[in-house]
Amino acid sequence: MQVIYNVLIFFLGKAVWFASAFNPKARQWMKGRQNLLEKIALELDHEAQHIWFHCASSGEFEQGRPVIEKFKADNPGVKVVVTFYSPSGFEMRKNYPLADHVFYMPLDSPFQARRFVEYVNPRMAVFVKYEYWFNHLNALHEKKIPVIVISAIFREKQMFFKWWGGWFRKQLKKITYFFVQDKISQTLLYKIDVRNVVVSGDTRFDRVFQISKNPPSFEKVEKFIQGSVIFLGGSTWPADDELIVSLINKDSNDIRFILVPHEIHDAYTSKLMRQIEKPVVKYSSYDEKSFMEAKVLIVDQMGMLSGLYQYASMAYIGGGFGKGIHNILEPATFGMPVVFGPNYKKFAEAKELIYYGGAFPVTNKADLEQVYLKLLGNYELLKQSSDVAREYVNMKRGATKTIIVFLNTIFNPGSYKSQALDMLNMN
């Protein structure tokens, strides 16, 4: 199976190379990895102590961020190396100030994995949520470097739990410890005799809570809002935008709309503007007079969304008509009812918030209009849903503290021993 896996990785690299001729993201993926190992070898201080955090993309980075920041605060002399698989994650966070180095992760070939681990030589490696690159994992295992997976989540359909998944199950045994989001994940790992696991929860709750306590302000957005009630659509795709645009065009209330589409390039945002029948402006085309007169603002700049939720009364989160919904905890932490499309079943937070009354799934334009009128037309219901959303995030916090105790124990043996033992026995 190792040979088959390596062949697949080889063809993955070739496929991306071929796609780079006509796909901008593939081209960026290839460009970011040109001479990567040489760059890493030159940039790193090989006498320093490193800890390596790997994130697939920006979402996983936000999940790992509270752990990175607390670990750095507890161990200020340590050099933090952060890697990304996706170009979008790397581009958004390549200047993250608390990371000493930010790199792409090399292709998971045996040669590149061994070289990467040799150059970084981390005291410890932390993988956020998922992405099991088995040659990197093997290189870490051969050098006896602890590997910890945080905010992990497992589902029965994954290859580890199939009858043919023996080789993949064997790879999981090379991981030092798993911090999983829920009991289901722990039970699945127990079934394949992986016992080095604790249910710690999801560090996203800690991260979004941090944001809500010190959100950035946006002067241009505040010029647009002028004290109005705000409906915000975040990380929306075309199927989501179709519903929201229909709502905007029908709406007769004194409500303002902020849209933050997943695709923010000019061709898409310009097309979206043409579909909207009310005065609409783009964030990048700021003009004070037009902003104050507009009813709809399209934000075409990356990195703003999590802070924009502070201004809204309800939020529609995109992705629910595709592979799955985007982050609903960012609006929920600001005490905001959330609405999303029908593909939410694999997200525990969505199902729980629906149950408690803080979230509302929709399947068509009529559903969205009904939820919109029900919430914004009934202050008591809106307040009740808002309180539910805010309290839900608050009661789920704490994963970071659990994980940090363990990481500090591994990094500084003896210093946190009793706390770590208590934590590992809590299940």
Secondary structure, 3 states (H helix, E strand, C coil): CHHHHHHHHHHHHHHHHHHCCCCHHHHHHHHHCCCHHHHHHHHCCCCCCEEEEEECCHHHHHHHHHHHHHHHHHCCCCEEEEEECCHHHHHHHCCCCCCCEEEECCCCCHHHHHHHHHHHCCCEEEEECCCCCHHHHHHHHHCCCCEEEEEECCCCCCHHHCCCCHHHHHHHCCCCEEEECCHHHHHHHHHCCCCCEEECCCCHHHHHHHHHHCCCCCHHHHHHHCCCEEEEEEEECHHHHHHHHHHHHHCCCCEEEEEEECCCCHHHHHHHHHHCCCCEEEHHHCCHHHHHHCCEEECCCCCCHHHHHHHCCEEEECCCCCCCCCCCHHHHCCCCCEEECCCCCCCHHHHHHHHHCCEEECCCHHHHHHHHHHHHCCHHHHHHHHHHHHHHHHHCCCHHHHHHHHHHHHHCCCCCHHHHHHHHCCC
